[in-house]
Each structure stands twice: as structure tokens, then as C-alpha cells.
């Protein structure tokens, strides 16, 4: 089960964080808390349109040895979606920074998927004192460009909302969506998780306009410079059929001062949904190494 904890993000936006497993026990008042006494912190950051619950399977095994917290980022999940709030890169990074500080989670390992991975490495560059390691899942460092943003605008308009049932959601995103190259039940499940029931049917829990606004703050720019500023251990993970190509992924590893590389076969962009066991096999050894390195001091 996950326990909800509210966090105040940039500009006062209320964010929902979800802690998996038992909460940490407080130290006696006479003693100062130490990292050695507490389970190592991990903050999980979903991608654009995602939500914290997308990390549930990962967080369950993480919570056996780590303090695992997943964040519903602004505009997503059960976090606030103010129409006039900032949906900038700076706001997303400040939100993650606030979560680490308010939850007493840092220094933590950040695990990010897509947009969440960009947030993770930008925060690691900005606040190395809060970040012990970074796992970057299927996110490009190069600029994606204006054509991509226009494609996304058209894609949102093509969604046949409202959906009558969740089965329709799964079928459209897993089979009928023009962006689907071959049937993908995991993709259907991924999008079913971000729908909620409204009076006229099933609609996304987010506002597409806010997603486009969030996306336009990174698609036009490259992010290599910030990647080079990440001093902690970093693992770049890609699905063989994902959006991050092998050549770019390996260049990201080269640019990262302490970069490592892993790839997952038979997986697309949604690596942790497509191949959960192989995903765990790719990231768990890295986590173990980062924690062991910290304990050695």
C-alpha cells in the first residue's frame, strides 16, 4: 500500500507524494538522524502524462530495501493543476527539490522516466548535495524540435474522448492509436491508469493543454550541458524499441562524468511497463552499487 504525503511545490502548488512501504521510524530526540540508520531514499519521477502509480510495481520491490517515494508532478495525477501555474523546467525541478527536502529523503537516488528523467538530471546538476545517483530511462538529451510539438498537438486532437469504458481506453492506446506500430497491451494499461470517470465517460486526469505547455519548455533545447554537470553515478537505460536511440544513449553515457549504460530487450518507451523483470535486472545492481559506495563513505 502507498501512503499519501502532501508536498508544497514551487509557487505554492500542492503536490501528492506517495510513500510505498512502512514510513521511517523517527530517531530518539537526543540523537541526530544519520543516513546509516535510515533506508536509502529513492524518488521516482514519472514522465509526461504519467502519474506516481505508474511506479507501483517498481516501488514495491524498492521498498524492501529503500525508502521509496513516487511524486505526482504538477498537472499530473492527484497533484494540483492550476491553470495559471508555471509549467516550466524550473518549476518541475524545484518541485522535486522541495519533495526531497520536505520528506527528508535526500541525498537520494532519483529514478526518472522520460520527462521525469530530465527533471532528475537537472536537479542532480543543480543540487548535488541532494542527489546520490540518477537513473535516466528513455529520455533524449538532444533537441526534439518544433515538428514534434505539432505532432503532439495533432495527436491529442485525435483522441476519441470521452471513452465509454476502460476497455475502450486499453484498446485504443494499445491497438488503434495511429502511433502504435504493433499491438501493445502494456501501453493500453499505461494510459488506462491516467483516466478517470466523468459524467460523460472516461477522460484523462490531466489537461492536454498543460501537457503541451510542459513539453514545449524542453523540446526546443538540448540538455547536454546539464548532463555534463551531473557528478554522481548515473545510469542511462533504454528499451531497444524506445525513443532514445543507442548512439545518443551511449553519447549521453560518455558525457556523464560517471555514466553507465543498460538496455532492455523487447521493450519500447515504457520500459518499466513492457519488461518489469528485465527493468529490475537492469537497475537493481546500479542501486546496490550506489548505496554500497555511500556506506563506504
Secondary structure, DSSP 8 states (H G I E B T S, - for coil): -EEEEEEE-GGG-EEEEEEES-------TTS---GGGS-EEEEEE--TT--GGGGHHHHHHHTTTEEEEEEE-TTSTTS---TTS--SHHHHHHHHHHHHHHTT--SEEEEEETHHHHHHHHHHHH-TTTEEEEEEES--SS---HHHHHHHHHHHHH---SBSSHHHHHHIIIIISTT-SS--HHHHHHHHTTEEEETTEEEESS-HHHHHHHHHTTTTS--HHHHHT--SEEEEEEETTSSS-HHHHHHHHHHSTTEEEEEETT--S-HHHH-HHHHHHHHHHHHHHHHHHHHH-
